[in-house]
Amino acid sequence: MGHMATYSASATTTAANRSAPARHGAACRAGAPHSAPRRLVARHPVAAFLAMAFAFGWGSIVPLLLSRRGLDILPFDVPLTGVMAFTSLASFAGLVLPALLVMAATDGRAGVRKYVRRCLRWRVGLHWYAIALFGTFVAMLLAAVPFLGAAPLEALARKWELLVTVFLPGVLVPFLLVNLPEEAGWTGFLQARLQERHGPVLASALVAPPFALIHLPAYFVAGWISDDNPPLAQVPDVLVLVGLTAVLAVFQRLLALWLYNGSGRSAVIAALFHSAVNMSTGQQITPQFLPGFDPTWRNLFVWAVLAVAATVVALCTRGRLAQARRPRPTAVLRGERHR
């Protein structure tokens, strides 16, 4: 019996030693963090994402910011098409790349593949496309009727072709170049991660400040947010605008997350909504349909419409913003069945 016990213990030890490399290999394949930077990213994924987003995003537009179109420090100019190119570069480098790096550190290759599929998910219900593309515009027109009478609807009847010749191109081009990588980072990664811990509403409120702040350099580049590039002396005024944007962005982030969750976690739908909001608050299409509004009040009116819509959605969904409920643990279910 003693020899039998010794042999059994030896066999168990040998089997454990043989399985150890297999377990180690499986851990490596699963993306278990081993290096110090990777362990740090895995422990603090949100902070790591934001640090890389600002470093990579702002770093990628330094030439544009220092050009004559920006702070006029370097002796070269950038054409307006170049602004879009830099904006696209900043979106991919500052938001998609950090999200991929964090996902690789925390969830390995499988997590990266799952994240990419969410970012590119386009097979969703047609009603989500309709809401994302035209929801803001339609809500804006209907909300303006009590103030302007039938003028917005009459303008729509006369100038409906602008929706095809101006509105759709103005939405789709930035959607592909800028807003899809933006929402892959903000909604597809950051808000999706934060809502699992803090809930959808608080996640949206937490994302709004960095979402607004990362646009700070854009205020100093002519042709990005505005047609002017203010001098550095106006930094305090610009910071006030950024703070106001952070407050208003909470409502945009709420609606973007609702569309993302409701469409089956599609960053494509969130990005279309983002681009449509930008178009609705711009000067290309809205003045044609809201002719009686002062430009400043017109933009605030659109944001007020978004705020009301976001509040209604939050109340109707009881704060869940169409977030799928987590399945209850199997152990709990078994325990309930045995009661």
Secondary structure by P-SEA (a helix, b strand, c coil): caaaaaaaaaaaaaaaaaaaaaaaaaaaaacccccaaaaaaaacaaaaaaaaaaaaaaaaaccccccccccccccccccaaaaaaaaaaaaaaccaaaaaaaaaacccaaaaaaaaaaaacccccaaaaaaaccaaaaaaaaaacccccaaaaaaaaacccccccccccccaaaaaccaaaaaacccccaaaaaaacccaaaaaaaaaaaaaaaaccccccccccccccccccaaaaaaaaaaaaaaaaaaaaaaaaaaaaaacccaaaaaaaaaaaaaaacccccccccccccaaaaaaaaaaaaaaaaaaaaaaaccccccccccccaaaaaaaaac
